[in-house]
Amino acid sequence: MPDQYAVPLDRTTHAKLTLLADAWDASPSEAVGRLIEHFWNSPAAPPTPDPAPDGPVAVHALYEGRRISGYFDPASRSLTIPEGPGAGHHRTPSGAASAVLHALKPGIRTNRNGWSFWTVDVTGQPLQSLRPSS
C-alpha cells in the first residue's frame, strides 16, 4: 500500500537524502524530520541593510587607536571626512583612506583599499557591503 505522505524526489535529491540518512544512521524519513526540526528551531536571519541607501551613510575607520568619522555618498561613491585627519571631500573611499594615512603617518605608503578600510556605522560591516556589483 503506497504511503499517502510520499514526496516525489528527483534522483540527485534522493541520493543526497540517502547519503545524509546513512551518515546519521537514520532512515530517510528520520533525516527529513531532523532537517525540518533544525530549520524550525533556527533563529531568523538578521535583516540585511538596504543595498542602495538614498542619502549619505555614516562610516568610520579605526587606525592606530584613532577613530575617524566620515560620510559615504552612494550616488557619487565619494567620501567626506568632516574633521580630523584627512578632512575634506574625496572622490573615492580609497582616496579618503589615503588622506587619513598621509595625515597620521606622512612617511608610509598610503595606498589602501577604501572599501575595506571604512566600516559602516549602522551594520559594523566593511563599506564593501554597500559597493554596487557593477
C-alpha positions as CSV (number, residue, x, y, z in Angstrom):
1,M,0.0,0.0,0.0
2,P,1.6,3.4,-1.0
3,D,2.3,5.9,1.7
4,Q,-0.2,8.7,1.5
5,Y,2.5,11.2,2.5
6,A,5.1,10.2,0.0
7,V,7.0,13.1,-1.5
8,P,8.5,12.6,-5.0
9,L,12.2,13.4,-5.3
10,D,14.5,13.6,-8.2
11,R,17.4,11.2,-8.4
12,T,20.0,13.7,-7.2
13,T,18.0,14.8,-4.2
14,H,17.1,11.2,-3.3
15,A,20.8,10.2,-3.4
16,K,21.8,13.2,-1.2
17,L,19.0,12.3,1.3
18,T,20.1,8.7,1.4
19,L,23.7,9.7,2.0
20,L,22.7,12.0,4.8
21,A,20.5,9.4,6.4
22,D,23.3,6.9,6.3
23,A,25.7,9.4,7.8
24,W,23.2,10.0,10.7
25,D,22.4,6.3,11.0
26,A,18.8,7.1,10.4
27,S,16.0,6.4,7.9
28,P,15.4,8.9,5.1
29,S,12.2,9.9,6.8
30,E,14.1,10.5,10.1
31,A,16.7,12.6,8.3
32,V,14.0,14.8,6.8
33,G,12.4,15.1,10.2
34,R,15.8,16.2,11.7
35,L,16.3,18.8,8.9
36,I,12.9,20.2,9.4
37,E,13.4,20.4,13.2
38,H,16.8,22.2,12.6
39,F,15.2,24.7,10.3
40,W,12.2,25.2,12.5
41,N,14.3,25.9,15.6
42,S,17.0,28.1,13.9
43,P,16.9,31.8,14.6
44,A,15.7,34.0,11.8
45,A,18.5,35.6,9.7
46,P,19.3,39.1,10.7
47,P,17.8,41.7,8.3
48,T,20.1,42.8,5.6
49,P,20.8,46.5,5.1
50,D,19.3,48.3,2.1
51,P,21.9,47.7,-0.6
52,A,21.3,51.2,-2.1
53,P,20.8,53.8,0.6
54,D,19.3,57.1,-0.6
55,G,21.5,59.5,1.3
56,P,24.9,59.7,2.9
57,V,25.9,56.7,5.0
58,A,27.8,57.3,8.3
59,V,31.1,55.4,8.2
60,H,34.3,55.3,10.3
61,A,37.8,53.9,10.3
62,L,40.0,52.8,13.2
63,Y,43.7,53.5,12.6
64,E,46.4,53.4,15.3
65,G,43.8,53.8,18.0
66,R,42.0,56.7,16.4
67,R,38.5,56.7,15.1
68,I,38.0,58.8,12.0
69,S,34.3,59.5,11.0
70,G,33.1,60.2,7.6
71,Y,30.1,60.0,5.2
72,F,29.9,57.9,2.1
73,D,27.7,59.1,-0.7
74,P,26.4,56.0,-2.6
75,A,25.3,58.1,-5.6
76,S,28.7,59.6,-6.3
77,R,30.7,56.9,-4.5
78,S,32.6,59.7,-2.8
79,L,33.5,60.0,0.9
80,T,33.7,63.1,3.0
81,I,35.6,63.4,6.3
82,P,34.1,66.4,8.1
83,E,37.0,66.9,10.5
84,G,40.3,65.5,11.8
85,P,42.9,63.6,9.9
86,G,42.2,63.6,6.1
87,A,39.4,66.1,6.4
88,G,37.8,67.1,3.2
89,H,35.8,65.7,0.3
90,H,37.4,62.7,-1.5
91,R,36.3,61.3,-4.9
92,T,36.7,57.7,-3.7
93,P,36.8,55.8,-0.4
94,S,40.4,54.8,-1.2
95,G,41.3,58.4,-1.7
96,A,39.8,59.2,1.7
97,A,41.7,56.3,3.3
98,S,45.0,57.5,1.7
99,A,44.3,61.1,3.0
100,V,43.8,59.7,6.6
101,L,47.1,57.7,6.4
102,H,49.0,60.6,5.0
103,A,47.8,62.9,7.8
104,L,48.6,60.4,10.5
105,K,51.8,58.8,9.2
106,P,53.3,61.0,6.4
107,G,56.2,58.7,5.8
108,I,54.3,55.5,4.9
109,R,52.9,54.3,1.6
110,T,49.3,55.5,1.7
111,N,47.7,53.2,-0.9
112,R,44.8,51.5,0.8
113,N,41.6,49.8,-0.4
114,G,39.0,52.2,0.9
115,W,36.2,49.7,0.6
116,S,37.8,47.6,3.3
117,F,39.3,50.5,5.3
118,W,36.0,52.1,6.1
119,T,33.2,50.5,8.3
120,V,29.5,51.2,8.0
121,D,28.4,52.6,11.4
122,V,25.0,51.0,11.5
123,T,25.9,47.5,10.4
124,G,29.6,47.2,11.5
125,Q,30.3,45.7,8.0
126,P,33.0,47.0,5.7
127,L,32.0,49.6,3.2
128,Q,32.4,46.9,0.6
129,S,29.0,45.6,1.8
130,L,27.4,48.7,0.1
131,R,29.5,48.5,-3.1
132,P,27.5,48.2,-6.2
133,S,28.3,45.0,-8.1
134,S,28.6,46.7,-11.4
